Amino acid sequence: MTTEPTNPHDDSPENTTPVDSESCHPGDNDEPQMDAADSPPVTPEQESAMLRAALAEANEEIARQMDAVQRGRADLANARRRHDEDRLTIQQQANSRLLVQLLPIVDELDLAVNHLDNNGREPADESPSDSWVQGVLLIQRKLSGFLESQGVVRIDALGQQFNPEVHEAVGMTNIDGAESGSIVEVLRQGYRLHDRVVQAAQVVVNQ
């Protein structure tokens, strides 16, 4: 039995595959896509509103940045001020310790000069025999001037009313004609340093 060869180009109905007309246009039944060119144009009013919104947002950001800069500057200024105050406080404390150590020397010089006065000597005498006295007086004046330049001032005591904040009573007496509670004798001079008492005056108070 002889088999007929199959012709690939046979157009017989049996070899013809039907074509679905709808499959040739897969996108014909889809929803129509909105193209960018099909979107409605932006009106000048809308564009102006968008620009105003962008400008307002930019101004808010600038304001935030400026506020941060100002706070940073204020913090830096405060830090510098605190540093300067701390440095000044430390310096004053160091000076205070040194000056307090000098006060007993000043007291000794005052006692020496007062001893000369009480013995009838003339401290102001410029005779050669009293040259050593002039030396003591010169040292006293220079030391007093140095202390004053550093803010050390004497506390008024003699003849003043007793004040426990600046005076230290070491004795009582009864002198006729003197006001009660007044200071009639100063045994040790008192001093202030920058309005702070660093040495109270030791005094005798009248009853």
CYANA upper distance limits for C-alpha pairs under 8 A (distance plus 0.5 A):
  6 THR  CA     10 ASP  CA      8.33
 10 ASP  CA     15 ASN  CA      7.47
 11 ASP  CA     15 ASN  CA      7.04
 11 ASP  CA     16 THR  CA      6.98
 12 SER  CA     16 THR  CA      7.07
 19 VAL  CA     23 SER  CA      8.42
 20 ASP  CA     24 CYS  CA      7.61
 21 SER  CA     25 HIS  CA      8.14
 22 GLU  CA     26 PRO  CA      7.38
 26 PRO  CA     30 ASP  CA      8.44
 34 MET  CA     38 ASP  CA      6.53
 34 MET  CA     39 SER  CA      7.63
 35 ASP  CA     39 SER  CA      7.32
 42 VAL  CA     46 GLN  CA      6.68
 42 VAL  CA     47 GLU  CA      6.95
 43 THR  CA     47 GLU  CA      6.77
 44 PRO  CA     48 SER  CA      6.48
 45 GLU  CA     49 ALA  CA      6.66
 46 GLN  CA     50 MET  CA      6.72
 47 GLU  CA     51 LEU  CA      6.70
 48 SER  CA     52 ARG  CA      6.65
 49 ALA  CA     53 ALA  CA      6.70
 50 MET  CA     54 ALA  CA      6.69
 51 LEU  CA     55 LEU  CA      6.55
 52 ARG  CA     56 ALA  CA      6.57
 53 ALA  CA     57 GLU  CA      6.72
 54 ALA  CA     58 ALA  CA      6.68
 55 LEU  CA     59 ASN  CA      6.61
 56 ALA  CA     60 GLU  CA      6.71
 57 GLU  CA     61 GLU  CA      6.81
 58 ALA  CA     62 ILE  CA      6.69
 59 ASN  CA     63 ALA  CA      6.59
 60 GLU  CA     64 ARG  CA      6.71
 61 GLU  CA     65 GLN  CA      6.69
 62 ILE  CA     66 MET  CA      6.57
 63 ALA  CA     67 ASP  CA      6.56
 64 ARG  CA     68 ALA  CA      6.73
 65 GLN  CA     69 VAL  CA      6.72
 66 MET  CA     70 GLN  CA      6.64
 67 ASP  CA     71 ARG  CA      6.65
 68 ALA  CA     72 GLY  CA      6.61
 69 VAL  CA     73 ARG  CA      6.69
 70 GLN  CA     74 ALA  CA      6.63
 71 ARG  CA     75 ASP  CA      6.57
 72 GLY  CA     76 LEU  CA      6.63
 73 ARG  CA     77 ALA  CA      6.62
 74 ALA  CA     78 ASN  CA      6.62
 75 ASP  CA     79 ALA  CA      6.57
 76 LEU  CA     80 ARG  CA      6.68
 77 ALA  CA     81 ARG  CA      6.63
 78 ASN  CA     82 ARG  CA      6.59
 79 ALA  CA     83 HIS  CA      6.57
 80 ARG  CA     84 ASP  CA      6.63
 81 ARG  CA     85 GLU  CA      6.61
 82 ARG  CA     86 ASP  CA      6.49
 83 HIS  CA     87 ARG  CA      6.55
 84 ASP  CA     88 LEU  CA      6.56
 85 GLU  CA     89 THR  CA      6.54
 86 ASP  CA     90 ILE  CA      6.60
 87 ARG  CA     91 GLN  CA      6.63
 88 LEU  CA     92 GLN  CA      6.53
 89 THR  CA     93 GLN  CA      6.57
 90 ILE  CA     94 ALA  CA      6.67
 91 GLN  CA     95 ASN  CA      6.61
 92 GLN  CA     96 SER  CA      6.32
 93 GLN  CA     97 ARG  CA      6.84
 94 ALA  CA     98 LEU  CA      7.02
 95 ASN  CA     99 LEU  CA      6.49
 96 SER  CA    100 VAL  CA      6.48
 96 SER  CA    193 LEU  CA      7.85
 97 ARG  CA    101 GLN  CA      6.92
 98 LEU  CA    102 LEU  CA      7.10
 99 LEU  CA    103 LEU  CA      7.00
 99 LEU  CA    147 LEU  CA      7.92
100 VAL  CA    104 PRO  CA      8.33
100 VAL  CA    198 VAL  CA      7.37
100 VAL  CA    199 GLN  CA      8.28
101 GLN  CA    105 ILE  CA      8.45
102 LEU  CA    106 VAL  CA      7.09
103 LEU  CA    107 ASP  CA      6.73
104 PRO  CA    108 GLU  CA      6.69
105 ILE  CA    109 LEU  CA      6.79
106 VAL  CA    110 ASP  CA      6.68
106 VAL  CA    140 GLN  CA      7.55
106 VAL  CA    143 LEU  CA      7.82
106 VAL  CA    144 SER  CA      8.14
107 ASP  CA    111 LEU  CA      6.68
107 ASP  CA    188 ARG  CA      7.43
107 ASP  CA    189 GLN  CA      7.49
108 GLU  CA    112 ALA  CA      6.67
109 LEU  CA    113 VAL  CA      6.72
109 LEU  CA    136 VAL  CA      7.86
109 LEU  CA    140 GLN  CA      6.83
110 ASP  CA    114 ASN  CA      6.55
110 ASP  CA    140 GLN  CA      8.12
111 LEU  CA    115 HIS  CA      6.45
112 ALA  CA    116 LEU  CA      6.91
113 VAL  CA    117 ASP  CA      6.89
113 VAL  CA    123 PRO  CA      7.86
113 VAL  CA    136 VAL  CA      8.37
113 VAL  CA    137 LEU  CA      7.93
114 ASN  CA    118 ASN  CA      6.59
115 HIS  CA    119 ASN  CA      6.73
116 LEU  CA    120 GLY  CA      7.04
116 LEU  CA    121 ARG  CA      5.67
116 LEU  CA    122 GLU  CA      7.79
116 LEU  CA    123 PRO  CA      7.40
117 ASP  CA    121 ARG  CA      5.90
117 ASP  CA    122 GLU  CA      7.12
117 ASP  CA    123 PRO  CA      7.58
123 PRO  CA    130 ASP  CA      8.46
123 PRO  CA    133 VAL  CA      6.76
123 PRO  CA    134 GLN  CA      7.38
123 PRO  CA    137 LEU  CA      7.96
124 ALA  CA    134 GLN  CA      7.74
125 ASP  CA    130 ASP  CA      7.29
125 ASP  CA    134 GLN  CA      8.33
126 GLU  CA    130 ASP  CA      7.01
126 GLU  CA    131 SER  CA      7.24
126 GLU  CA    134 GLN  CA      7.54
127 SER  CA    131 SER  CA      7.14
130 ASP  CA    134 GLN  CA      7.03
131 SER  CA    135 GLY  CA      6.80
132 TRP  CA    136 VAL  CA      6.86
133 VAL  CA    137 LEU  CA      6.77
134 GLN  CA    138 LEU  CA      6.52
135 GLY  CA    139 ILE  CA      6.72
136 VAL  CA    140 GLN  CA      6.66
137 LEU  CA    141 ARG  CA      6.66
138 LEU  CA    142 LYS  CA      6.64
139 ILE  CA    143 LEU  CA      6.47
140 GLN  CA    144 SER  CA      6.53
141 ARG  CA    145 GLY  CA      6.55
142 LYS  CA    146 PHE  CA      6.62
143 LEU  CA    147 LEU  CA      6.73
144 SER  CA    148 GLU  CA      6.72
145 GLY  CA    149 SER  CA      6.69
146 PHE  CA    150 GLN  CA      6.95
147 LEU  CA    151 GLY  CA      7.01
147 LEU  CA    152 VAL  CA      5.58
147 LEU  CA    153 VAL  CA      7.90
148 GLU  CA    152 VAL  CA      5.34
148 GLU  CA    153 VAL  CA      6.38
151 GLY  CA    192 ARG  CA      8.39
151 GLY  CA    193 LEU  CA      6.01
151 GLY  CA    194 HIS  CA      6.07
152 VAL  CA    191 TYR  CA      6.97
152 VAL  CA    192 ARG  CA      6.04
152 VAL  CA    193 LEU  CA      5.08
152 VAL  CA    194 HIS  CA      7.36
153 VAL  CA    191 TYR  CA      6.05
153 VAL  CA    192 ARG  CA      5.82
153 VAL  CA    193 LEU  CA      7.13
154 ARG  CA    189 GLN  CA      7.55
154 ARG  CA    190 GLY  CA      6.35
154 ARG  CA    191 TYR  CA      5.01
154 ARG  CA    192 ARG  CA      6.87
155 ILE  CA    166 VAL  CA      7.89
155 ILE  CA    189 GLN  CA      7.66
155 ILE  CA    190 GLY  CA      5.60
155 ILE  CA    191 TYR  CA      5.76
155 ILE  CA    192 ARG  CA      7.16
155 ILE  CA    201 ALA  CA      7.61
156 ASP  CA    160 GLN  CA      7.64
156 ASP  CA    190 GLY  CA      8.32
157 ALA  CA    161 GLN  CA      8.30
157 ALA  CA    162 PHE  CA      8.32
157 ALA  CA    167 HIS  CA      7.93
157 ALA  CA    183 ILE  CA      7.01
157 ALA  CA    186 VAL  CA      7.39
157 ALA  CA    190 GLY  CA      8.49
157 ALA  CA    201 ALA  CA      7.57
157 ALA  CA    203 VAL  CA      8.09
158 LEU  CA    183 ILE  CA      5.87
158 LEU  CA    184 VAL  CA      6.42
158 LEU  CA    185 GLU  CA      6.64
158 LEU  CA    186 VAL  CA      6.74
159 GLY  CA    182 SER  CA      6.34
159 GLY  CA    183 ILE  CA      5.62
159 GLY  CA    184 VAL  CA      6.46
160 GLN  CA    182 SER  CA      6.02
160 GLN  CA    183 ILE  CA      6.13
161 GLN  CA    181 GLY  CA      6.27
161 GLN  CA    182 SER  CA      4.83
161 GLN  CA    183 ILE  CA      6.61
162 PHE  CA    167 HIS  CA      6.94
162 PHE  CA    181 GLY  CA      6.41
162 PHE  CA    182 SER  CA      6.24
162 PHE  CA    183 ILE  CA      6.61
162 PHE  CA    205 VAL  CA      7.53
163 ASN  CA    167 HIS  CA      5.95
164 PRO  CA    168 GLU  CA      6.73
164 PRO  CA    169 ALA  CA      8.43
165 GLU  CA    200 ALA  CA      8.37
166 VAL  CA    190 GLY  CA      7.88
166 VAL  CA    197 VAL  CA      7.18
166 VAL  CA    200 ALA  CA      5.60
166 VAL  CA    201 ALA  CA      6.99
167 HIS  CA    190 GLY  CA      7.95
167 HIS  CA    200 ALA  CA      5.67
167 HIS  CA    201 ALA  CA      5.25
167 HIS  CA    202 GLN  CA      6.57
167 HIS  CA    203 VAL  CA      7.23
168 GLU  CA    200 ALA  CA      6.49
168 GLU  CA    201 ALA  CA      6.22
168 GLU  CA    202 GLN  CA      5.18
168 GLU  CA    203 VAL  CA      6.52
169 ALA  CA    202 GLN  CA      6.34
169 ALA  CA    203 VAL  CA      5.56
169 ALA  CA    204 VAL  CA      6.32
169 ALA  CA    205 VAL  CA      7.08
170 VAL  CA    202 GLN  CA      6.67
170 VAL  CA    203 VAL  CA      6.40
170 VAL  CA    204 VAL  CA      6.45
171 GLY  CA    203 VAL  CA      7.49
171 GLY  CA    204 VAL  CA      5.19
171 GLY  CA    205 VAL  CA      6.90
172 MET  CA    204 VAL  CA      5.96
172 MET  CA    205 VAL  CA      5.44
172 MET  CA    206 ASN  CA      6.28
172 MET  CA    207 GLN  CA      6.87
173 THR  CA    204 VAL  CA      7.47
173 THR  CA    205 VAL  CA      6.76
173 THR  CA    206 ASN  CA      5.46
173 THR  CA    207 GLN  CA      6.44
174 ASN  CA    206 ASN  CA      5.83
174 ASN  CA    207 GLN  CA      5.90
175 ILE  CA    206 ASN  CA      6.93
175 ILE  CA    207 GLN  CA      8.38
178 ALA  CA    182 SER  CA      7.57
178 ALA  CA    184 VAL  CA      8.23
178 ALA  CA    206 ASN  CA      7.41
179 GLU  CA    206 ASN  CA      7.52
180 SER  CA    206 ASN  CA      5.95
180 SER  CA    207 GLN  CA      5.58
181 GLY  CA    205 VAL  CA      6.37
181 GLY  CA    206 ASN  CA      5.79
181 GLY  CA    207 GLN  CA      6.28
182 SER  CA    205 VAL  CA      6.17
182 SER  CA    206 ASN  CA      6.04
182 SER  CA    207 GLN  CA      8.48
183 ILE  CA    203 VAL  CA      6.90
183 ILE  CA    204 VAL  CA      6.27
183 ILE  CA    205 VAL  CA      5.00
183 ILE  CA    206 ASN  CA      6.67
184 VAL  CA    203 VAL  CA      8.06
184 VAL  CA    204 VAL  CA      6.38
184 VAL  CA    205 VAL  CA      6.37
184 VAL  CA    206 ASN  CA      6.82
185 GLU  CA    203 VAL  CA      6.14
185 GLU  CA    204 VAL  CA      5.54
185 GLU  CA    205 VAL  CA      7.77
186 VAL  CA    201 ALA  CA      7.56
186 VAL  CA    202 GLN  CA      6.55
186 VAL  CA    203 VAL  CA      4.95
186 VAL  CA    204 VAL  CA      6.92
187 LEU  CA    201 ALA  CA      8.04
187 LEU  CA    202 GLN  CA      5.87
187 LEU  CA    203 VAL  CA      6.04
187 LEU  CA    204 VAL  CA      8.01
188 ARG  CA    201 ALA  CA      5.99
188 ARG  CA    202 GLN  CA      5.42
188 ARG  CA    203 VAL  CA      7.54
189 GLN  CA    199 GLN  CA      8.40
189 GLN  CA    200 ALA  CA      7.94
189 GLN  CA    201 ALA  CA      5.35
189 GLN  CA    202 GLN  CA      7.24
190 GLY  CA    197 VAL  CA      8.41
190 GLY  CA    198 VAL  CA      8.33
190 GLY  CA    199 GLN  CA      5.55
190 GLY  CA    200 ALA  CA      5.06
190 GLY  CA    201 ALA  CA      4.21
190 GLY  CA    202 GLN  CA      7.67
191 TYR  CA    197 VAL  CA      6.62
191 TYR  CA    198 VAL  CA      6.44
191 TYR  CA    199 GLN  CA      5.65
191 TYR  CA    200 ALA  CA      7.05
191 TYR  CA    201 ALA  CA      7.83
192 ARG  CA    196 ARG  CA      5.69
192 ARG  CA    197 VAL  CA      4.83
192 ARG  CA    198 VAL  CA      6.01
192 ARG  CA    199 GLN  CA      7.43
193 LEU  CA    197 VAL  CA      6.77
193 LEU  CA    198 VAL  CA      6.80
